[in-house]
Amino acid sequence: MSVSTDILTDGFSRVQGVVHRILAGADEAVLTARLDPAANTIAWLVWHLTRVQDDHIADAAGSDQVWTSAGWADRFDLPLPAADTGYDHSAEQVGLVRPAVQDLRGYHDAVHARTLGYVAGLTEDDLTAVIDTSWDPPVTLAVRLVSVIADDLQHAGQAAFIKGALGRTS
């Protein structure tokens, strides 16, 4: 491993740590509570951040997503297309995501393991390769991976805020 892949591994592991802390002691009521009728739920936020990570890592690696290849889409049984990552979901669609805490944790851990396996095999040349020319400047693999970490941590922070707010009102 290189310093770059060590940093990426640390970043993705921080996401997993926050997800585990959020899910610790959570039940269905906590996972599906909303701070207002249109707000995201903890369940949706954790599912979404994991779906985005799964989608982006699979795309970068040229592999199948854990969501479909390991049966998580079937286990969650959401009335959504299998390719759905939650982007631009309505309040109604957010409410459809109601998995058990062990399924959220299990899916996240499976994606995390796939992510770390992928990152461990990357070289500096891989990380500096341009993978998306539709942006200015073009996006390298390293930039894309850091973007996933940043997005995941933002959503995990939102979920942690919701859990904290719910703890103050109960």
Number of C-alpha atoms within 10 A of each C-alpha: 12 12 9 16 20 13 12 20 20 14 19 23 17 15 23 21 12 17 27 16 12 23 21 12 9 16 12 13 9 18 24 19 18 16 12 8 10 12 14 23 25 30 25 24 24 24 24 22 25 29 24 18 25 24 20 17 25 18 12 13 14 9 11 14 22 21 23 13 11 14 13 18 17 12 13 17 14 15 9 13 8 13 12 13 19 18 10 8 14 12 13 10 15 21 19 15 24 20 19 15 17 12 14 21 21 13 25 25 16 16 24 22 14 17 22 18 12 16 21 15 11 17 13 14 8 13 18 13 14 15 16 13 10 8 7 7 9 12 16 16 19 20 16 18 21 15 13 21 21 15 16 27 20 15 22 26 17 17 24 19 14 22 20 12 12 14 10 8 6 5
